[in-house]
Amino acid sequence: MCHVLIIEDEPLIAMDIQDMLGRMGATSFAFAETEDEAIEAARVQRPDVITSDVILREGTGPNAVDCIQNEMGPLPVIFITATPGSCRPCPPPYCILCKPVGPAILSTAFHAVTPY
């Protein structure tokens, strides 16, 4: 089983990511549109993988990921963003993909950070 937390404030993009990751082996999903929602969703069910946009409606993906990892320890993260230069803090080993992301690129990143 692989539970993915998708942090994305554009619902159509979130559903597209879910569809692609579902075909790659992810089995359950939680969604968050804001930094606070992401932290709460991770507390409800610990994610095996996080995908995150950088700039959210409220807060940022990197801040949410940092808070989640401070509470839960290291987790695989794939940032999917139109603004890769704004991805701070996004130190390695995080993967940063540029929008729009296609299935082949997402598959390579997903399989690189997870055993699924």
Backbone hydrogen bonds, N-H to C=O, Kabsch-Sander energy under -0.5 kcal/mol:
donor,donor_aa,acceptor,acceptor_aa,energy
4,V,2,C,-0.5
4,V,28,S,-2.7
5,L,49,V,-2.4
6,I,4,V,-0.6
6,I,30,A,-3.0
7,I,5,L,-0.7
7,I,51,T,-3.2
8,E,6,I,-0.8
8,E,32,A,-2.4
13,I,10,E,-0.6
14,A,10,E,-2.3
15,M,11,P,-2.4
16,D,12,L,-1.9
17,I,13,I,-2.5
18,Q,14,A,-2.4
19,D,15,M,-2.5
20,M,16,D,-2.4
21,L,17,I,-2.9
22,G,18,Q,-2.5
23,R,19,D,-1.5
24,M,20,M,-0.6
24,M,21,L,-0.6
25,G,22,G,-0.9
26,A,21,L,-2.4
27,T,2,C,-2.2
28,S,2,C,-1.7
30,A,4,V,-2.1
32,A,6,I,-2.1
35,E,58,E,-2.6
38,A,34,T,-2.1
39,I,35,E,-2.0
40,E,36,D,-2.3
41,A,37,E,-2.7
42,A,38,A,-2.1
43,R,39,I,-1.7
44,V,40,E,-1.9
45,Q,41,A,-2.1
48,D,3,H,-3.2
49,V,3,H,-1.6
50,I,76,P,-2.3
51,T,5,L,-2.7
52,S,78,I,-2.2
53,D,7,I,-2.6
56,L,54,V,-0.6
56,L,59,G,-1.6
57,R,33,E,-1.0
58,E,33,E,-0.5
61,G,54,V,-2.3
64,A,60,T,-1.9
65,V,61,G,-3.0
66,D,62,P,-2.5
67,C,63,N,-2.3
68,I,64,A,-2.7
69,Q,65,V,-2.7
70,N,66,D,-2.0
71,E,67,C,-1.6
72,M,68,I,-2.7
73,G,69,Q,-2.3
78,I,50,I,-2.7
79,F,95,C,-3.4
80,I,52,S,-2.2
81,T,79,F,-0.5
81,T,97,L,-2.6
86,S,83,T,-1.9
87,C,84,P,-1.4
88,R,86,S,-1.8
90,C,87,C,-0.6
94,Y,91,P,-1.7
95,C,77,V,-1.8
97,L,79,F,-3.7
97,L,95,C,-0.5
99,K,81,T,-1.8
106,L,102,G,-2.4
107,S,103,P,-2.7
108,T,104,A,-2.1
109,A,105,I,-2.1
110,F,106,L,-3.1
111,H,107,S,-2.7
112,A,108,T,-1.3
113,V,109,A,-1.6
114,T,110,F,-1.3
